[in-house]
Amino acid sequence: MKNKYILSVLTLTILTGCGGSSHDDEKPPVEVEKVPELNAISVSSSPLIKASESQFSQNLKNGIFKRYQEQFPNSGQTEQDAVASPSLPKDFSQTNQQEQMVDEADRIKYNGELLFIAAHSANDIDNDSSQGEHYIRVMQRDVKGELNQIQTLPYSDSPWSDQQLYLHDNTLAIVDYSPSYFTSGTSEPAVIATSDIVDTSEPYFYYGGAEFELSFVDISQPGQAAIQHQFKIEGGLIDSRVIDNKLYLISNYHPHFNDFDTSNTDEDTVLENYKKLTAEQVAALTPNITDTENNTSAELVTPDNCYISSDATDLDGFDSLITITKIDLTNPEQRESLCINTSVHGIYASENSLYTHGTFYRDGVDKTIIHKFNLSGETMSYAATGEIEGHLGWGQRNLRFSEFEGNLRAVTTTNLPFNQQAGFSPLKHQLFVLEQQDNKLVSIASLPNDTQPQPIGKTNAQGLVDEDIYAVRFAQDRAFIVTFRQVDPLYVIDLSDKTKPIIAGELEIPGYSAYLHPVNEHLLLGIGQNIQNWQDPSAQEVENGAKVTLFDISDISSPQVINEKVFANAYTPAEWDYKSLSFLNFDENLLRFTMPVEKWQSETNDDSLYQWRRVSELAAFEINTSDSSALNYLGSSKVNYENISADTQPYVWGGLDRAVIHSDDLYYIHGNYIWHSLWQTPSDNQGPL
């Protein structure tokens, strides 16, 4: 089964400055009398090799030409099936991230004095602009803990993109991009944008826009903060990380070639098109980076630092480039890039390694292909490739990975064929431990297995798993997995012997956790939903709503609930975005954290008519991490526009809510504005600021 791509990618215009340069190793075009029978485009699980320029050029052009031919099914060729980490010791909270030494982008950044908020004019009070405009609010904290705006910084002319920030010393980095996403399978093609037709009969990964922006702001004088460098990079941003003050951008680029004659599919026209593409300089088919200040462009990556599959032949090809770019935050002009001539859907990063992953359907089942790159040296380098069965679900896929003591652990899900007797498609959840052996990532253990056959997930009467995975988190030599149908089985997996993983314990409670946060080796925090088990008439009545649960995991064979808090008929964005949570280790035995909560409630107006009102709040909690461990809810800071006309109040999605905890001050960021309170009395707040 082929991977589905945007067919119109071949007709898009090349940005000015994309091509023209030649490279010494690129072979001159050879006169051909017949178009070779190219193999179908597929993603290989073989290790990568650094290609010569001629190998890279041919592999890329083969992929472009094959994609062109796929527009015409009768072109004469037969298509083949495509084969948490604890907070750092500071007195203020920072972005919640998966790995302690790996920073992640967010819409706010704070350094203890300056707060930067990626704002949008559509979320302004009394906004009368017909066009969305992005800007950065620069807020400064004074000795009394008050935040005052000292600067607004407009920086982008892309009104409907997303913004993510990084902060390092005197540099603020802004990434402005269109997000990538998966479409769900449908029976009809869908129109993504003008002339962009996507066949969504199976899930499809959309790589975002045709380019993204990267800006660097000098904040050494905050009141005069200004953009020092700004770049436009061709391709769609997949993800980013900052490790050891180096920014890593992972992006996808579909090459553009405009000179195909698509008016005819006769043999002579196809041959002439093949000759045109063969004669094209490879530099015209690779992504560029443009300095917007002087409008000069350069190749983002050169063929001498690109990789192809080691099993690629002269008849194989792929028409997508994944680029990994490293930029020094202290000197943005210093950068290096490498590329992979394949497809990637996401990343996971540890302090020393970056892993790319992509899931592809082959041989009747999903397979996830993983490439590992070393980041610890002066330059990036390819390390190894592996393949495991299954896919990574639909949300927060990076949390299904963890590197520990040089090994990669991963949790996947396989959708099995529809079972007529059971009336549903069973699921198979697996945990893999992968070890690098030369240039391969080899599975040295998996769960379930012959000696540990217990499935991950509860089974029905036929012994089939019908519960999906809702949360995965690794912590040292343990893994925690939550599956759900109507009750939440929390599985604790012992990985102390990496070759013999076992399910050490499990716990069933109503509802589920969608995010798990290791507090320490004895405590685990779960955030999700409390849901009544309507399938079991004898089940205990529970209150539906957003739920925070503190688990005791000191005995991994018998995890227990210490206590929990439910927000009736509410949800929390933390279920799908862990960056909405803020954590602060206040002292040795006290962890403070916040969680945004939203719900709709009805009210009666003066005419005795019901109307719905959205309530947005920031819940504040403390966890006593001593022997008397307990989860304590202190109250909530609520969004209040009581002095502002209802007609001018912005509609802000709670998924953008963030918070900063600084000692005994709590700052709740909702949209473009801030509500400030003291930690012990969060409900007594001041705002919007």
C-alpha positions, 0 to 999 in steps of 0.5 A, a space after each residue: 500500500 502506497 504512502 499518500 502525498 500531496 500530489 500538487 507538490 510538484 507544481 509549486 513555485 521554487 522560491 527565489 534563490 533556490 538553485 543554480 549552483 553546481 557541485 563537483 560530484 554531480 554527474 552530467 546528464 546522460 542521453 537516454 532513449 527509454 525511461 527506466 522502470 523505477 521501483 515504487 516509492 517506499 520507506 526502507 528500514 535498512 541502515 542509512 549511508 552517507 551518499 555521494 552527490 550523484 547517489 543522492 541526486 539520483 535517489 531524489 530525482 527518482 522519487 520526484 519522477 515517480 511521484 510525477 508518474 503517479 499522477 497518471 495511473 495509465 502511464 505504462 508502469 505497474 504500481 507496487 505496494 510500498 513495502 518528566 522530569 523533576 524541575 531544576 533547582 530554581 525558585 521559579 517554574 519553567 517549561 514542563 519538559 520530558 527530559 530534564 536537560 532537553 528544553 522544549 518550545 512553548 508560548 511563554 518563557 520566563 527567566 526569573 525577571 522577564 516574562 515573554 508571551 507569544 500574543 495574538 491580536 485576536 485575543 486582545 480585549 476590544 480587538 477591532 482588527 480584521 487581520 490577526 497580528 502576532 507580537 511578543 509581550 515583554 513583562 518585567 517583574 519588580 521587587 514586589 513581584 508585580 509584572 509590568 509591560 515594558 515592550 511589545 514586539 511585532 515580528 511576523 506577517 504570518 497571521 494564522 501560524 503558531 509561535 513557540 519560544 526558546 530563551 537562553 541568556 540574552 537571546 529569545 528565539 521565536 519559531 513561527 510555523 504551521 503545525 504538522 498533524 495527522 488526518 483521520 481516514 475517510 472514504 473521500 479525498 479532502 482539500 487541504 488548501 488550494 490545489 492540494 488534494 490529499 487522499 485520506 482513505 488511510 491516515 495521512 501525515 501533513 507536514 505543515 506549511 511550505 516554509 517557516 520563520 525563525 527569529 532571534 531577539 536581543 534582550 540584553 536591554 529588554 525595553 529596547 528588545 529587537 530582532 537581530 536575525 530573522 530567517 525563512 526556511 523552506 519546508 514544514 517544521 516537524 519539531 524542535 529542541 534545545 540541548 546545551 544551548 544548541 537549537 535543533 530544528 527538524 523539518 520536512 521539504 518536498 522538492 519542487 520541479 515546474 518543468 514537467 509537461 503534464 499535457 500529455 502522457 505519451 511515451 515521448 512526453 514522459 521521456 522528455 520530462 525524465 530528461 528535463 529532471 535528470 538535467 536539473 541541478 540538485 541544488 534547485 531541488 533542496 531547501 533554502 534558508 533566506 536571511 530576510 534582512 538582506 534577502 540572501 538565500 543559501 542552501 540549508 543542506 548540501 548533498 555531501 551531508 545527506 543520507 539515503 537507505 543502504 539498500 537503495 538501488 539506481 531504480 529507487 527513490 524518495 521525494 521528501 527530505 528530512 533536515 536536521 539543523 543545529 543552530 548555536 543560540 549564542 551565534 545564530 549565524 553558526 549552523 550545520 545541517 544534515 538530511 535524510 532522503 526519507 519520511 519522518 513523522 516526529 522526534 524524541 530527544 535525550 541529552 546526547 541523542 536525537 531519534 526520528 520516527 515514522 510509522 508506515 503500513 506494510 505487510 498488513 501491519 503498521 511498522 515504526 522506523 526509527 533513526 538515531 543521531 548522535 549529538 554529543 560530538 562537535 558535529 551531528 552524526 548518524 548512528 543507527 536504524 531500527 524497526 518495530 511493530 506498531 504505531 505510536 498513537 495520536 497524541 504526545 508520541 514522544 512520551 512513548 520513548 525513553 533512552 536509559 543507559 544507552 538503550 531506547 525503550 518504546 511502546 507501540 500499538 498494533 491494530 489487529 484485523 476485525 474480529 467478527 465474533 467479538 465485533 471489534 478490532 482488537 489491539 496489541 500493545 507492546 514494549 520494546 527495548 532497543 540496543 544499538 549494535 553497529 548501525 542497527 537498533 536491535 530489539 533485545 527484549 519485548 513485552 508481552 513475550 513467551 515467558 511473560 504472556 500477560 497482555 498490556 490492557 484488559 481483555 474481553 471474554 474472548 481474551 482480546 484486548 479492547 483498551 487503547 493506551 492513553 498515557 505512557 511515561 518512563 522513569 529510570 528503570 520503570 515504565 508506567 502505562 495507562 489503558 482505558 475503556 471504562 476503567 483505568 488500569 495503571 500498569 507498572 513495568 519493571 525494567 531493572 533487567 533490560 532483557 526481561 521486562 515484566 508487569 510488576 503491578 497494576 491498579 484499576 480505578 474509574 476513568 483514566 490518566 492521559 498524562 503521567 508525571 514522576 514526582 520521585 521514586 515513590 510518587 506518580 502524578 496522573 492527570 485525566 478524566 474521572 468517568 462513570 463505568 456505565 457498562 457495569 450496573 454494580 459499579 460505584 457512582 463517580 463524579 465525571 470530570 477532570 481528575 488529578 490523582 497521586 499514586 504511591 508507587 513505592 511498592 511496584 507490585 501494588 500501586 495505590 491511590 493516595 488521594 485525588 481531586 475531581 473538577 466536576 464536568 470539566 476538562 484540562 488541556 494537560 490531557 493532550 499538552 503537558 506544557 500547560 502544567 507548571 511545576 516547582 520544587 519549593 523545598 526538599 519536601 514540597 512540590 507545587 504545581 498548577 493545572 488549567 481547567 475549563 468547563 461550561 456552566 449555565 446561568 439564567 439572565 434577566 429574561 429567565 433564559 438559560 445561557 452558557 458561560 465558559 469558566 477558565 481557571 488555574 488550579 493550584 496544588 501542593 504535594 508533600 513528598 515526605 513520609 506523609 505524602 498527600 495531594 492538597 488543592 489550594 484553590 483556583 485563580 479564575 479568569 475574571 473580566 468583571 470590569 470589561 464589557 462582554 462585547 469586548 471580551 476575547 474568546 481564548 481557548 484554554 489549551 493556550 493557558 500557562 502559568 509561572 510559579 515564582 516563590 510565593 507569587 502565581 501568574 496565570 497566563 490566559 490568552 494575552 493577559 496575566 492574573 496575579 495572585 499569592 500562592 496561598 490564596 490563588 482565588 484572590 487575583 488581580 487582572 487582566 494585566 
